[in-house]
């Protein structure tokens, strides 16, 4: 999803996306996401040594948005495998190639075209939250330093529109060293830390969904995510 400044003017109500009351049929399968979680458990704990901190902070029920830093391709699967609830991630459409396309869709993941305001992806993501599920978002939009330094508009939009709390998630250690057997992955059996933070509301409580409200929410979110990442680094020594 594009940044705020590329859509409309400040003060206008955001209306181009579908309603948050997305039909259940538009949401991906919860059962599929649970299958994905179980696969993730086996792979992540089989190949590496995840250390999970703060999982108890994730609300046991109701809609939740995971805001995950992103510096390596395993960050998403790692969160899927260690999170206490099945997660539907918004994933760039370029990852849905060959056999990965039906597989990712089958385990409840969401294909998104980052070059446009992808109405289908927006509807399905809102459907996840409307059904009380967990939506996973990489708010930086793409892999980078994983420091939440630059956020795109999607996270604030979904949080403000749905009212779902955001749980910040820091994945640390996935890029510290390269593996000997597969250089594109962390060394096998190395430790990767996943730290879940306290849930928070992105909105100001007014219910406003104007461009200004979304801009303010983005600033609020960035402060919370940056603070969580700093705390996670202190806790893990990374």
C-alpha positions, 0 to 999 in steps of 0.5 A: 500500500502506498504512503499517505501523501500519495492518496487524497488530501488532509482532512478528507474521509478515506472512502476508496477502500471497502468497508471494514464489515467485509463478508466472511467469505472474503477472508482467508481460511482460519483453518489454513492459517492454523495449518501454516502455524503448525508447519511453522512450528516444525520448521522454525524449531527444527531448523533454528532455536527460537527464543520467544519473549512476551507471547503472553501479551498477545490478546487471546481472542479478538482482532489483532494486528502484528506489526513486525520488523523485516530484515530477512525472509524468515521473519514472517515464517518465524512469527507464524511458527512461534506466535500463540495464534494463527496469523494471516500475513500480507505478503507481496505478490512477487512471492506467490510464484510457482507452487508457492502460490497455492501453498501460501493461499492454502495456509491463509496468507494474503497476496498484495500488489504493493504498486496499487491500492489493492482492493482485493487484498484490503477487503480480505485483510479487513475480513480477517480482523472483522472475523476476530483474527490476527493480521500480520503486517511488515509496516516498512513495506519491504526488507531493510534494516528492520528498524521501523525507520520508515513506515508505509500507510497500510498499518495505520489504515487497517488499525484505525479503520478496524479498531484492532490493537497493534502488537509490536513484534521484533525479530532479532538475530536473523541477519547476524550471520550467514549459514555455511550450508545455505548462505541465504539463511541464518546458521542452522540451530542458531538462536533467533529472538522474537519479542512481542510487545504490549498491544496499543491503539493507533487511533486517538479514540475519536473514530476519525479516519481522515487523512490527518487522523491517519498521519497522526496515527502513523506518527504514534505507531512509529514511536511505539514500534521504535520504543519496542525495538529498543526495549527488545534489543536491551532484553536480548542483548542484540 
